[in-house]
Amino acid sequence: MPLDLFPFWILRRSNRYPGKLMTMSFLNLSAAIYSISTAVFLLSLTQTVVHYSLHFLFPGLVAWLFFRRQWKRAWLIMLTTMLVDMDHLLATPLFDPERCSIGFHPLHSYPAIAVYTILLLIPRLRIVAVGLLLHMLTDFQDCCWMNWLK
């Protein structure tokens, strides 16, 4: 029997009485719970892979596309902007997987993001600004994942 859509996955359709719903057996219930926990695990794993790919690989792609003559240097500078995460050391507790960085940590605040945006106007700081903004974008998408997975 196919499972009904969440949150009605505890119920199944009756063969004898087509319009009625019956509770699932314990075996079907445990299989449904296992499949849901597996899906949540896979989504969490995907979130982690996307997060770290955006932190490490995406700046390399941006550097190669927009700073082609000096892309390795630009990529290294963008990776160095991850030092902005040092503000996590000011938080209590130090690490909270349920906490969104954007708007919580001082260097991840909205005024700081506004300053990073203004830095785009200064040619000598443009690569740093791009790295910082990509970092904020990555952390923002992570917040979106966390809200979606709740």
GIHUPE-V542020 format. One record per pair of residues at least 12 apart in sequence whose C-alpha atoms are under 8 Angstrom apart, sorted by the first residue. I is the first residue (numbers start at 1). J is the second residue. Records with the same first field share a line. If there is no record, write none. Layout:
# GIHUPE-V542020
I = J  J
This chain:
# GIHUPE-V542020
1 = 13
9 = 32
10 = 23  24  29
11 = 23  24
12 = 24
40 = 149
43 = 149
47 = 142  145
51 = 138  139  141  142
54 = 138
55 = 79  82  134  135  138
56 = 79
59 = 75  78  79  131  134
60 = 72  74  75
63 = 75
74 = 127
77 = 127  128  131
78 = 127  128  130  131  132
79 = 131
81 = 128  131  132  135
82 = 131  132  135
84 = 107  108  132
85 = 107
87 = 105  106  107
88 = 105
90 = 105
91 = 105
98 = 146
99 = 143
100 = 139  140  142  143  146
101 = 139  140  143
102 = 136  139  140  143
108 = 136
113 = 133  136
116 = 129  132  133
117 = 129  133
